[in-house]
């Protein structure tokens, strides 16, 4: 059985066993929304069969971004080498406690480099039910020019993956290129020379020397 009716241990309690004999051998769960549940079993004679009926209810997961509004984290337009940090506040408004991880998804090669776009904490987050919150730090430290991007941060928990909020930003920098990939001079007579022209272009956002 899975949460919210998870079974982790069995405990025998003398007083409870006596009560259950009177009540007709019903199985009960110790109620504690933020910890593991323990089942108390009624007495059962050796060889006797015990019919157990477990009841529970499912609850809809409701995780919201409290801040920033609109679920959009704006990192701005940085220069290479600059660093910006933004704080995201997440709330669990579900009727049950929740454990999950966050992951950045992006197909932009520059964002996949180590240390460029990071989330802290990166480990599993655990929130109590009904309004418990946590803060997640988003760090953007570009190492090269990056075109304006929009990427999703996913919430991952067992059996479910969903988009939680969006990150937007860009990085200004120089982008120098040549009009030719290689130069071929061919054969040259001794004590003579040949010349070729190469065009260099800077299509970036800042000048270069």
Residue frames as qw, qx, qy, qz and C-alpha x, y, z in Angstrom:
[[0.000, 0.888, 0.461, 0.000, 0.00, 0.00, 0.00],
 [0.430, 0.318, 0.004, 0.845, 1.24, 3.47, -0.83],
 [0.083, -0.242, -0.364, 0.895, 0.88, 6.82, 0.90],
 [0.216, -0.616, 0.386, -0.652, -1.29, 8.09, 2.56],
 [0.882, -0.337, 0.149, -0.293, -1.82, 4.55, 3.99],
 [0.518, 0.531, -0.657, 0.137, 1.74, 3.26, 4.11],
 [0.897, -0.431, -0.027, -0.090, 2.50, 0.27, 6.32],
 [0.305, 0.714, -0.565, 0.279, 5.95, 0.29, 7.91],
 [0.135, 0.246, -0.860, 0.428, 5.70, -1.63, 11.21],
 [0.646, -0.443, -0.530, -0.326, 3.43, -3.69, 13.42],
 [0.012, 0.336, -0.625, 0.705, 3.07, -3.02, 17.12],
 [0.522, -0.432, -0.730, -0.092, 1.14, -4.86, 19.81],
 [0.130, -0.361, 0.348, -0.855, -0.46, -2.86, 22.58],
 [0.106, -0.198, -0.934, 0.278, -2.15, -4.70, 25.46],
 [0.241, 0.427, 0.435, -0.755, -4.82, -2.07, 26.08],
 [0.428, 0.371, -0.365, -0.739, -5.58, -1.79, 22.38],
 [0.277, 0.050, -0.937, -0.210, -5.84, -5.55, 22.01],
 [0.051, 0.325, 0.825, -0.460, -8.38, -5.68, 24.81],
 [0.337, 0.476, 0.137, -0.800, -10.43, -2.91, 23.20],
 [0.381, 0.307, -0.629, -0.604, -10.36, -4.61, 19.83],
 [0.072, -0.114, -0.989, 0.059, -11.69, -7.84, 21.32],
 [0.213, 0.502, 0.599, -0.586, -14.75, -5.93, 22.42],
 [0.328, 0.583, -0.111, -0.735, -15.12, -4.01, 19.17],
 [0.870, 0.373, 0.275, -0.168, -14.92, -7.05, 16.94],
 [0.705, -0.169, 0.455, 0.517, -11.30, -7.18, 15.82],
 [0.437, 0.886, 0.144, 0.062, -11.08, -4.06, 13.68],
 [0.709, 0.038, 0.045, 0.703, -7.73, -2.91, 12.33],
 [0.039, -0.983, -0.153, 0.096, -6.77, 0.66, 13.17],
 [0.638, 0.415, -0.072, 0.645, -3.96, 2.99, 12.21],
 [0.402, -0.611, -0.228, 0.643, -2.16, 5.37, 14.54],
 [0.345, 0.871, 0.278, 0.213, -2.85, 8.78, 13.02],
 [0.394, -0.679, 0.173, 0.595, 0.21, 10.92, 12.36],
 [0.610, 0.776, 0.142, -0.067, 0.25, 12.81, 9.06],
 [0.221, 0.890, -0.398, 0.027, 3.95, 13.67, 9.22],
 [0.249, -0.509, 0.822, -0.054, 5.49, 10.34, 10.22],
 [0.343, 0.087, -0.893, -0.279, 5.30, 6.70, 9.36],
 [0.724, -0.276, -0.026, -0.631, 2.12, 4.86, 10.29],
 [0.010, -0.219, 0.948, -0.228, 1.95, 1.89, 12.65],
 [0.666, -0.201, -0.477, -0.537, -0.76, -0.75, 12.56],
 [0.340, -0.270, 0.735, -0.521, -2.15, -2.26, 15.76],
 [0.495, -0.009, -0.785, -0.373, -3.41, -5.81, 15.24],
 [0.750, -0.370, 0.142, -0.530, -6.16, -7.50, 17.28],
 [0.429, -0.388, 0.811, -0.088, -5.29, -10.78, 19.00],
 [0.781, 0.303, -0.377, -0.395, -5.32, -13.93, 16.95],
 [0.814, -0.332, 0.466, -0.098, -5.06, -17.51, 18.20],
 [0.197, -0.420, 0.796, 0.389, -2.46, -19.81, 16.61],
 [0.213, 0.175, 0.906, 0.321, -3.81, -21.13, 13.33],
 [0.231, 0.725, 0.558, -0.332, -6.73, -18.71, 13.31],
 [0.382, 0.405, 0.412, 0.721, -7.31, -16.68, 10.18],
 [0.090, -0.631, -0.299, 0.710, -7.63, -12.94, 10.50],
 [0.372, 0.655, 0.493, 0.437, -9.52, -10.91, 7.89],
 [0.287, -0.476, -0.092, 0.826, -8.18, -7.38, 7.64],
 [0.322, 0.790, 0.446, 0.272, -9.94, -4.51, 5.90],
 [0.399, -0.321, 0.003, 0.859, -7.76, -1.47, 5.23],
 [0.232, 0.851, 0.455, 0.122, -9.44, 1.77, 4.28],
 [0.363, -0.415, 0.075, 0.831, -7.97, 5.06, 3.12],
 [0.418, 0.844, 0.318, -0.106, -8.47, 7.85, 0.65],
 [0.623, 0.226, 0.204, 0.721, -6.39, 9.41, -2.06],
 [0.087, -0.860, -0.183, 0.468, -5.59, 13.10, -2.05],
 [0.588, 0.744, 0.130, 0.290, -4.74, 15.41, -4.91],
 [0.623, -0.226, -0.028, 0.748, -1.23, 16.84, -4.94],
 [0.132, 0.941, 0.233, 0.207, -1.30, 20.63, -4.82],
 [0.615, -0.343, 0.022, 0.710, 2.11, 22.31, -4.91],
 [0.238, 0.929, 0.248, 0.135, 2.15, 26.04, -5.61],
 [0.534, 0.182, -0.093, 0.821, 4.78, 28.69, -6.24],
 [0.228, -0.820, -0.407, 0.330, 4.19, 31.48, -3.71],
 [0.027, 0.928, -0.187, -0.320, 6.96, 33.74, -5.00],
 [0.064, 0.200, -0.123, -0.970, 7.66, 34.95, -7.65],
 [0.576, 0.444, 0.426, -0.538, 4.13, 35.58, -8.93],
 [0.651, 0.603, -0.217, -0.406, 3.23, 34.05, -12.27],
 [0.919, -0.132, 0.347, 0.133, 5.65, 31.13, -11.74],
 [0.671, 0.654, -0.038, 0.346, 8.31, 32.94, -13.82],
 [0.617, -0.619, 0.090, 0.478, 11.86, 33.50, -12.52],
 [0.479, 0.860, -0.010, 0.172, 13.51, 36.36, -14.42],
 [0.795, -0.305, 0.050, 0.522, 17.30, 36.07, -14.32],
 [0.032, 0.904, -0.096, -0.415, 17.93, 39.10, -16.51],
 [0.750, 0.626, -0.074, 0.198, 20.48, 39.78, -19.26],
 [0.640, -0.683, 0.219, 0.275, 23.94, 39.19, -17.78],
 [0.354, 0.771, -0.525, -0.065, 27.49, 39.67, -19.01],
 [0.870, 0.099, -0.461, 0.143, 29.76, 36.62, -19.11],
 [0.438, 0.184, -0.585, 0.657, 31.25, 36.01, -15.69],
 [0.353, -0.330, 0.234, -0.844, 28.41, 37.66, -13.80],
 [0.241, -0.199, -0.940, 0.137, 26.26, 35.73, -11.30],
 [0.445, -0.291, 0.016, -0.847, 22.66, 36.25, -10.23],
 [0.132, -0.131, -0.951, 0.249, 20.69, 34.39, -7.56],
 [0.491, -0.275, -0.182, -0.806, 16.91, 34.27, -7.19],
 [0.168, -0.021, 0.875, -0.453, 14.81, 32.75, -4.40],
 [0.518, -0.183, -0.567, -0.614, 11.67, 30.75, -5.18],
 [0.355, -0.139, 0.684, -0.622, 9.17, 29.97, -2.40],
 [0.474, -0.061, -0.780, -0.403, 7.23, 26.71, -2.80],
 [0.483, -0.182, 0.507, -0.691, 4.21, 25.68, -0.73],
 [0.190, -0.106, -0.964, -0.152, 2.57, 22.28, -0.26],
 [0.471, -0.059, 0.171, -0.863, -1.17, 22.92, -0.06],
 [0.591, -0.046, -0.756, -0.278, -2.03, 19.23, -0.29],
 [0.740, -0.507, 0.050, -0.439, -3.84, 17.32, 2.44],
 [0.964, -0.188, 0.010, 0.188, -0.85, 14.96, 2.77],
 [0.365, -0.741, 0.396, 0.401, 2.90, 15.43, 3.29],
 [0.773, 0.635, 0.011, 0.009, 5.03, 15.39, 0.16],
 [0.547, -0.529, 0.460, 0.457, 8.59, 14.49, -0.82],
 [0.689, 0.693, 0.200, 0.073, 9.94, 15.54, -4.22],
 [0.558, -0.294, 0.285, 0.722, 12.96, 16.69, -6.23],
 [0.351, 0.864, 0.062, -0.355, 13.42, 19.58, -8.66],
 [0.655, -0.055, 0.518, 0.548, 15.22, 19.33, -12.00],
 [0.206, 0.690, -0.172, -0.672, 16.09, 21.84, -14.73],
 [0.709, 0.321, 0.587, 0.223, 15.29, 20.76, -18.28],
 [0.211, 0.844, -0.167, -0.464, 17.00, 22.51, -21.18],
 [0.867, 0.334, 0.271, 0.253, 18.24, 21.60, -24.65],
 [0.228, 0.941, -0.211, 0.131, 20.56, 24.65, -24.77],
 [0.841, 0.137, -0.349, 0.390, 24.16, 23.31, -24.66],
 [0.189, 0.521, -0.356, 0.753, 25.47, 26.37, -22.77],
 [0.583, -0.500, 0.170, -0.617, 22.94, 25.78, -19.95],
 [0.971, -0.123, -0.193, -0.063, 23.96, 22.14, -19.61],
 [0.510, 0.459, -0.507, 0.522, 27.50, 23.05, -18.60],
 [0.604, -0.422, -0.570, 0.363, 28.33, 22.48, -14.94],
 [0.334, -0.409, -0.308, 0.791, 27.68, 25.45, -12.68],
 [0.027, 0.209, 0.356, 0.910, 25.79, 27.57, -15.23],
 [0.548, -0.349, -0.153, -0.744, 22.18, 27.04, -14.06],
 [0.335, 0.024, -0.880, 0.335, 21.82, 25.42, -10.64],
 [0.592, -0.575, -0.243, -0.510, 19.14, 24.73, -8.03],
 [0.293, 0.148, -0.763, 0.557, 19.79, 24.56, -4.29],
 [0.495, -0.387, 0.777, 0.007, 19.04, 22.41, -2.45],
 [0.470, 0.333, -0.666, -0.473, 19.50, 19.72, -5.08],
 [0.036, 0.008, -0.982, 0.185, 18.51, 16.87, -2.75],
 [0.258, -0.505, -0.780, -0.264, 15.00, 15.63, -1.99],
 [0.175, -0.268, 0.217, -0.922, 12.66, 18.19, -0.44],
 [0.276, -0.395, -0.871, 0.091, 10.10, 17.23, 2.20],
 [0.211, -0.267, 0.048, -0.939, 7.10, 19.41, 3.04],
 [0.150, 0.257, 0.833, -0.466, 4.41, 18.88, 5.64],
 [0.094, 0.562, 0.754, 0.326, 0.76, 19.10, 4.64],
 [0.086, -0.873, -0.474, -0.069, -1.48, 22.16, 4.37],
 [0.025, 0.992, 0.011, 0.123, 0.75, 25.17, 3.77],
 [0.695, -0.521, 0.256, 0.425, 4.27, 24.09, 4.67],
 [0.476, 0.874, -0.100, -0.016, 6.83, 26.03, 2.58],
 [0.757, -0.299, 0.247, 0.525, 10.46, 25.86, 1.52],
 [0.200, 0.898, -0.184, -0.347, 12.83, 28.15, -0.37],
 [0.851, 0.174, 0.331, 0.369, 14.80, 27.13, -3.46],
 [0.130, -0.774, 0.256, 0.564, 17.75, 29.15, -4.75],
 [0.770, 0.551, 0.261, 0.185, 18.20, 29.49, -8.52],
 [0.358, -0.690, 0.318, 0.543, 21.76, 30.47, -9.54],
 [0.712, 0.665, 0.178, 0.135, 22.70, 31.65, -13.04],
 [0.360, -0.734, 0.385, 0.428, 26.42, 32.04, -13.83],
 [0.803, 0.588, 0.099, -0.012, 26.97, 32.05, -17.62],
 [0.635, -0.419, 0.396, 0.514, 30.40, 31.32, -19.04],
 [0.257, 0.019, 0.582, 0.771, 29.68, 32.35, -22.63],
 [0.343, 0.107, -0.128, -0.924, 27.13, 34.22, -24.72],
 [0.150, 0.297, 0.940, -0.073, 23.64, 32.70, -24.46],
 [0.198, -0.306, -0.464, -0.807, 20.67, 33.71, -26.55],
 [0.494, -0.205, 0.309, -0.786, 17.46, 34.55, -24.62],
 [0.352, -0.024, -0.932, -0.080, 16.08, 31.29, -23.25],
 [0.652, -0.296, 0.182, -0.674, 13.03, 29.95, -21.43],
 [0.448, 0.141, -0.882, 0.036, 13.38, 26.64, -19.61],
 [0.723, -0.482, -0.213, -0.447, 11.16, 24.67, -17.26],
 [0.055, -0.376, 0.815, -0.437, 11.92, 23.42, -13.77],
 [0.683, -0.170, -0.607, -0.370, 10.23, 20.07, -13.18],
 [0.538, -0.411, 0.537, -0.504, 8.85, 18.62, -9.97],
 [0.617, 0.171, -0.752, -0.158, 9.55, 14.89, -9.71],
 [0.512, -0.301, 0.644, -0.481, 7.97, 12.52, -7.20],
 [0.268, -0.036, 0.958, 0.099, 7.19, 8.78, -7.49],
 [0.313, 0.486, 0.811, 0.090, 4.85, 8.27, -10.41],
 [0.186, 0.917, 0.349, -0.045, 4.56, 11.93, -11.36],
 [0.456, -0.127, 0.167, 0.865, 6.54, 14.57, -13.26],
 [0.154, 0.867, 0.462, 0.100, 5.09, 18.07, -13.77],
 [0.358, 0.479, -0.030, 0.801, 6.26, 21.57, -14.62],
 [0.396, -0.623, -0.498, 0.455, 6.51, 23.76, -11.50],
 [0.019, 0.903, 0.055, -0.425, 7.92, 27.08, -12.72],
 [0.706, 0.612, 0.133, 0.332, 9.77, 28.70, -15.62],
 [0.492, -0.602, 0.141, 0.612, 13.24, 30.31, -15.74],
 [0.541, 0.786, 0.192, 0.227, 14.11, 33.04, -18.26],
 [0.386, -0.780, 0.221, 0.439, 17.38, 34.82, -18.97],
 [0.732, 0.640, -0.009, 0.232, 20.21, 35.48, -21.39],
 [0.623, -0.555, 0.162, 0.527, 23.90, 36.39, -21.47],
 [0.409, 0.906, -0.096, -0.049, 25.65, 39.11, -23.44],
 [0.650, -0.473, 0.446, 0.395, 29.12, 38.53, -24.77],
 [0.214, 0.637, -0.515, -0.533, 31.39, 38.61, -27.79],
 [0.836, 0.195, 0.512, -0.015, 30.97, 36.10, -30.61],
 [0.088, 0.712, -0.498, -0.487, 33.81, 36.26, -33.12],
 [0.832, 0.219, 0.506, 0.061, 33.81, 34.22, -36.33],
 [0.148, -0.438, 0.566, 0.682, 35.77, 34.07, -39.61],
 [0.674, 0.447, -0.071, -0.583, 34.31, 33.89, -43.08],
 [0.712, 0.369, -0.587, -0.110, 36.47, 30.81, -43.84],
 [0.893, -0.431, 0.086, -0.095, 37.08, 27.67, -41.84],
 [0.772, -0.286, 0.336, 0.457, 40.53, 27.04, -43.36],
 [0.243, 0.858, -0.270, -0.363, 43.08, 28.66, -45.71],
 [0.875, 0.111, 0.373, 0.287, 44.76, 26.92, -48.61],
 [0.029, -0.826, 0.295, 0.480, 47.86, 28.67, -50.07],
 [0.880, 0.474, 0.036, 0.012, 48.85, 25.95, -52.52],
 [0.808, 0.012, 0.078, 0.584, 52.37, 25.86, -54.05],
 [0.029, -0.989, 0.038, 0.142, 54.51, 29.00, -53.65],
 [0.723, 0.533, -0.198, 0.393, 57.74, 29.76, -55.59],
 [0.689, -0.331, -0.235, 0.600, 60.89, 30.20, -53.51],
 [0.272, -0.205, -0.074, 0.937, 61.44, 33.83, -52.36],
 [0.237, -0.317, -0.388, -0.832, 57.90, 34.80, -53.36],
 [0.142, 0.172, 0.745, -0.629, 54.67, 34.99, -51.40],
 [0.231, -0.418, -0.674, -0.564, 50.92, 34.78, -51.73],
 [0.149, -0.010, 0.468, -0.871, 48.19, 36.51, -49.73],
 [0.260, -0.476, -0.782, -0.309, 44.64, 35.78, -48.81],
 [0.231, -0.349, 0.184, -0.889, 42.10, 37.96, -47.06],
 [0.316, -0.344, -0.867, 0.175, 40.16, 36.78, -44.05],
 [0.290, -0.532, -0.116, -0.787, 37.07, 38.60, -42.81],
 [0.268, -0.159, -0.803, 0.508, 36.53, 38.59, -39.03],
 [0.360, -0.532, -0.310, -0.701, 33.08, 39.39, -37.67],
 [0.050, -0.047, -0.752, 0.655, 31.87, 40.03, -34.17],
 [0.392, -0.409, -0.569, -0.596, 28.14, 39.23, -33.98],
 [0.434, -0.377, -0.703, 0.420, 28.06, 39.45, -30.20],
 [0.210, -0.892, -0.384, -0.111, 26.96, 42.16, -27.82],
 [0.392, -0.864, 0.147, 0.278, 30.33, 43.66, -26.82],
 [0.475, 0.802, -0.361, -0.012, 33.51, 44.74, -28.52],
 [0.927, -0.229, 0.125, 0.270, 36.71, 42.70, -28.62],
 [0.026, 0.885, -0.416, -0.207, 40.40, 43.56, -29.05]]
